[in-house]
């Protein structure tokens, strides 16, 4: 049996869950951005240190303090050129210049740039980052290739005071590949965290929906319960007007106790489920079909007047009175129903239930089937009496 779960949804903390999810997303995005910066900085630092070691080895082999402070010996220059050419052929560097920090004079420029326009002063890092090796992404003006420019202050005589500034340019391909791999892993990890967070929020939301549904629905029949009726009425009744009323039907099964006593409670439960399914199928989509308890049901009909409510009650009574197959046999029950309309009869749910209850018991006493509440007389007027088939 599949029932339409109609009615007003219970208020849940879904806005809080969305806020929590947004906070998690912001935290993850912020964390990924911070880690991304760290990855780039560490990759650049690693490249800078590697280039610094390479440059220091070249300087150690070929330069003396006199080469820095006075003039570069031709033999040392030739050896430097040889080392730079070999390193360039192996893709380890693309250019090298060495500056004297004492007077800012250019000591050495590699053979590839020796005949071009040589810089006339060391980089600003020589003055702002003395003693610190730095790496900066640059673009080769000739080839347009991406490079790393590493500035490395170097202590030639070992007195802990930098004497020279080596500026080495190296290809950035390895560094870019390392950064790319690290960032891919970082993004994958961030996405995984977001998916886990989204799954957790979804599970919490589903649990809330299940709890809300259980709080508003009858366990046996799947129809709404009193809580659902209260919430639905909280929306429908305040909106009801004389031109656009809302109706409430109260229905009680006649002969249900005999089915329970004669066939057992299991048969009674089966009968209630069948009745609930029939009622749920007949009622219009905006209606809230409610099991109040036992064999008593209610139907809230928004935007429905008295004539429409009685028509619905008549269809419900006809459907419920159809035989129900149970344990190889067939049983049938009758229906007594009362109808009340807001705001004509009452504007509050409790008062409207009371009016419909009076009409229902009047219908039961008079065996009338379906009656509308009449506040003026104890007996309903003949033009509002509807006898169910």
C-alpha positions in Angstrom: 0.0 0.0 0.0 1.4 3.4 -1.0 -0.1 6.5 0.5 0.4 10.1 -0.5 2.2 11.8 2.3 0.2 15.1 2.2 0.4 17.9 4.6 2.5 20.7 5.9 6.2 19.9 6.4 7.4 20.2 10.0 9.9 23.0 10.5 13.4 21.6 10.8 16.9 23.1 11.2 17.7 22.8 7.5 18.8 26.4 7.5 21.3 25.6 10.3 22.5 22.6 8.3 23.0 24.8 5.2 24.9 27.4 7.4 27.1 24.6 8.8 27.7 23.3 5.2 28.6 26.8 4.0 31.0 27.2 7.0 32.6 23.9 6.1 32.9 24.9 2.5 34.4 28.2 3.4 36.8 26.6 5.8 37.9 24.0 3.3 38.3 26.6 0.5 40.2 28.8 2.8 42.4 25.9 4.0 43.0 24.8 0.4 44.0 28.4 -0.6 46.4 28.6 2.4 47.9 25.2 1.6 48.1 26.2 -2.0 50.2 29.2 -1.1 52.3 27.0 1.2 52.8 24.5 -1.6 54.0 27.2 -4.0 56.2 28.8 -1.4 57.8 25.5 -0.4 58.3 24.5 -4.0 59.9 27.8 -4.8 62.0 27.6 -1.6 63.1 24.1 -2.6 64.0 25.2 -6.1 65.8 28.2 -4.6 67.9 26.1 -2.3 68.8 23.6 -5.0 69.9 26.5 -7.3 71.8 28.0 -4.4 73.7 24.8 -3.8 74.5 24.6 -7.5 75.6 28.2 -7.6 77.7 27.8 -4.5 79.5 24.8 -5.9 80.3 26.8 -9.0 81.6 29.8 -7.1 83.6 27.6 -4.7 85.4 26.0 -7.7 86.1 29.1 -9.6 86.1 32.3 -7.6 88.2 33.8 -4.9 87.6 36.9 -2.7 90.0 38.8 -5.0 87.9 37.9 -8.0 84.9 39.5 -6.2 86.6 42.6 -4.7 89.2 43.3 -7.4 88.9 41.7 -10.9 87.9 38.3 -12.2 91.0 36.3 -13.2 90.7 35.2 -16.9 91.4 31.5 -16.0 88.6 31.6 -13.4 86.3 33.2 -15.9 87.0 30.5 -18.5 86.3 27.8 -16.0 83.1 29.5 -15.0 82.0 29.7 -18.6 82.8 26.0 -19.0 80.7 25.1 -15.9 77.8 27.3 -17.0 77.8 25.8 -20.5 77.7 22.3 -19.2 75.0 23.0 -16.7 73.0 24.8 -19.4 73.3 21.8 -21.8 72.0 19.5 -19.1 69.0 21.9 -18.5 70.1 22.9 -15.0 70.3 26.6 -15.7 69.8 29.2 -18.4 71.8 32.1 -17.0 74.2 33.3 -14.3 75.4 36.7 -13.1 77.5 37.4 -10.1 77.6 40.8 -8.3 80.0 42.3 -5.7 77.9 43.4 -2.8 80.6 45.8 -1.6 80.3 48.2 -4.5 77.4 46.7 -6.6 79.6 46.0 -9.6 79.0 43.2 -12.0 81.7 40.5 -11.5 80.5 37.8 -14.0 77.9 37.3 -16.7 77.4 33.9 -18.5 78.5 33.5 -22.1 74.9 33.5 -23.4 74.3 37.0 -22.2 77.8 38.4 -22.2 77.4 40.2 -25.5 73.9 41.4 -24.9 72.7 44.3 -22.8 74.1 43.5 -19.3 72.2 44.8 -16.3 73.9 47.8 -14.6 72.9 47.0 -11.0 72.1 43.9 -8.9 68.4 43.0 -8.2 66.7 44.8 -5.3 66.9 41.6 -3.4 70.6 42.4 -2.8 69.5 45.2 -0.6 66.2 44.0 0.9 67.0 40.3 1.4 70.7 40.2 2.1 71.6 36.8 3.5 68.3 35.2 2.3 68.0 33.1 -0.9 64.8 33.9 -2.8 63.2 32.6 -6.0 60.9 34.6 -8.3 59.0 33.4 -11.3 60.0 35.4 -14.4 59.7 35.1 -18.2 62.6 34.9 -20.5 62.4 38.1 -22.7 63.9 36.3 -25.7 62.2 32.9 -25.7 59.1 33.7 -23.6 59.9 30.6 -21.5 58.9 30.5 -17.8 61.9 30.6 -15.6 62.8 31.0 -11.9 65.2 33.7 -11.0 67.1 32.7 -7.8 69.1 35.3 -5.9 71.7 33.8 -3.6 73.9 35.9 -1.3 77.3 34.1 -1.0 80.0 34.4 1.6 83.3 33.8 -0.3 85.7 34.1 2.6 83.6 32.4 5.3 83.2 35.4 7.7 79.4 35.1 7.7 79.1 38.4 5.8 77.9 38.0 2.2 80.4 39.2 -0.4 78.7 38.4 -3.6 75.2 38.0 -5.0 74.7 35.2 -7.5 71.6 35.5 -9.7 70.9 32.2 -11.4 68.0 31.6 -13.8 66.8 28.0 -14.0 63.9 26.3 -16.0 60.7 26.2 -14.0 59.4 23.0 -15.6 60.3 20.7 -12.7 59.0 23.1 -10.2 55.8 23.6 -12.1 55.3 19.9 -12.4 55.9 19.5 -8.6 53.5 22.3 -7.8 51.0 20.7 -10.2 51.2 17.3 -8.6 51.0 18.8 -5.1 48.0 21.0 -6.0 46.2 18.1 -7.7 46.5 16.1 -4.5 45.5 19.1 -2.5 42.4 19.7 -4.6 41.5 16.0 -4.5 41.8 16.1 -0.7 39.7 19.2 -0.4 37.0 17.7 -2.7 37.0 14.5 -0.6 36.6 16.6 2.6 33.7 18.5 1.0 32.0 15.3 -0.2 32.4 13.7 3.3 30.9 16.9 4.8 28.1 17.0 2.3 27.3 13.3 3.0 27.3 14.0 6.7 24.9 16.9 6.3 22.7 14.9 4.0 22.5 12.1 6.5 21.6 14.5 9.2 19.0 16.1 7.0 17.5 12.7 6.1 17.4 11.7 9.8 15.6 15.0 10.5 13.1 14.3 7.7 12.5 10.8 9.0 12.0 12.2 12.5 9.7 14.9 11.2 7.7 12.4 9.2 7.4 10.0 12.2 6.3 12.9 14.4 3.5 13.8 12.0 2.2 10.4 10.6 0.4 7.4 11.9 2.6 4.4 12.1 -0.1 1.9 11.1 -1.8 3.6 8.1 0.8 6.2 7.0 -1.8 8.9 7.2 -1.2 12.2 9.0 -1.7 12.4 12.8 -3.0 15.1 15.1 0.4 17.0 14.9 0.1 17.1 11.1 -3.5 18.3 11.4 -2.4 21.0 13.8 0.3 22.2 11.5 -1.9 22.1 8.4 -4.7 23.9 10.2 -2.2 26.6 11.3 -1.8 27.5 7.6 -5.3 26.8 6.2 -7.5 28.3 8.9 -6.0 31.7 9.2 -6.2 32.1 5.4 -9.9 31.0 5.3 -12.4 33.8 4.5 -16.2 33.8 3.8 -15.4 33.9 0.0 -12.6 31.3 0.3 -13.4 29.0 3.3 -11.7 25.9 4.6 -13.6 22.7 5.6 -13.0 20.0 8.2 -14.6 16.5 7.9 -14.7 14.1 10.9 -15.4 10.5 10.1 -16.1 7.5 12.3 -16.4 3.9 11.1 -19.6 2.0 12.0 -19.2 -1.6 12.8 -15.4 -1.6 13.2 -15.6 -3.1 16.7 -17.5 -6.1 15.3 -14.6 -6.7 12.8 -12.1 -6.5 15.6 -14.0 -8.8 17.9 -15.0 -11.3 15.1 -11.7 -11.5 13.1 -9.1 -10.2 15.5 -7.0 -7.1 15.8 -4.8 -8.1 12.8 -7.9 -8.0 10.6 -8.9 -4.7 12.2 -5.5 -3.3 11.3 -5.8 -4.5 7.7 -9.3 -2.9 7.5 -7.9 0.4 8.8 -5.1 0.4 6.2 -7.5 -0.3 3.4 -9.8 2.5 4.5 -6.9 4.8 4.8 -5.7 4.0 1.3 -9.2 4.6 -0.2 -9.5 7.9 1.7 -6.1 9.1 0.6 -6.8 8.3 -3.1 -10.2 10.1 -3.1 -9.3 13.3 -1.3 -8.0 16.3 -3.4 -4.3 16.9 -3.5 -4.3 19.9 -1.1 -6.2 17.9 1.5 -4.7 16.5 4.7 -6.0 13.1 5.5 -5.7 12.4 9.3 -6.1 9.3 11.5 -7.1 10.8 14.9 -7.0 7.4 16.6 -8.8 4.1 16.7 -11.4 4.2 13.8 -11.8 8.0 13.8 -10.5 10.0 10.8 -10.4 13.7 9.8 -9.9 15.5 6.5 -8.8 19.1 6.3 -9.9 20.7 3.0 -8.3 24.1 2.3 -10.1 26.4 0.0 -13.3 24.3 0.2 -16.8 25.4 1.1 -19.6 23.4 2.6 -21.0 22.0 -0.6 -17.5 20.9 -1.7 -16.9 19.3 1.7 -20.1 17.4 1.6 -19.4 16.1 -1.9 -16.0 14.9 -0.7 -17.6 13.3 2.4 -20.1 11.5 0.1 -17.3 10.1 -2.0 -15.4 9.0 1.0 -18.4 7.3 2.5 -19.2 5.4 -0.7 -15.6 4.2 -1.0 -15.2 3.2 2.6 -18.5 1.2 2.5 -17.2 -1.0 -0.3 -16.5 -4.6 1.0 -12.9 -5.2 2.1 -11.4 -8.7 1.6 -9.9 -10.0 4.8 -8.6 -13.6 5.5 -10.5 -15.1 2.6 -13.7 -13.3 3.4 -15.2 -9.9 2.9 -16.2 -7.4 5.5 -17.9 -4.0 5.2 -18.3 -1.1 7.5 -20.3 2.1 7.4 -19.4 5.7 8.0 -20.8 8.6 10.0 -19.3 11.9 9.0 -19.7 15.5 10.2 -18.6 18.6 8.3 -17.8 22.1 9.6 -16.5 25.1 7.8 -14.1 28.0 8.8 -14.7 30.8 9.3 -18.5 30.4 9.3 -18.6 27.8 12.1 -15.3 28.4 13.9 -11.9 29.9 13.2 -9.8 27.8 15.6 -9.0 24.1 15.1 -10.3 22.9 18.5 -13.6 24.7 18.0 -13.9 23.5 14.4 -13.2 19.9 15.5 -15.9 20.3 18.2 -18.4 21.5 15.6 -17.6 18.6 13.2 -17.7 16.2 16.1 -21.3 17.3 17.0 -22.4 16.9 13.4 -20.7 13.4 13.2 -22.5 12.1 16.4 -25.7 13.6 15.2 -25.3 11.7 11.9 -24.5 8.5 13.9 -27.5 8.8 16.2 -29.9 9.5 13.3 -28.2 7.0 10.9 -27.9 9.9 8.4 -24.4 9.1 7.0 -23.1 12.6 6.4 -24.3 15.8 8.1 -23.1 19.4 8.3 -22.9 21.3 11.6 -25.9 23.5 12.3 -25.4 25.9 15.1 -29.0 27.2 15.1 -30.8 23.9 15.8 -30.1 20.6 17.4 -31.2 18.8 14.2 -29.5 19.6 10.9 -31.6 21.3 8.2 -33.0 19.0 5.6 -31.2 20.8 2.7 -27.8 20.0 4.2 -28.6 16.4 5.1 -26.8 14.0 2.8 -27.4 10.3 3.3 -24.5 8.1 2.2 -25.1 5.1 0.0 
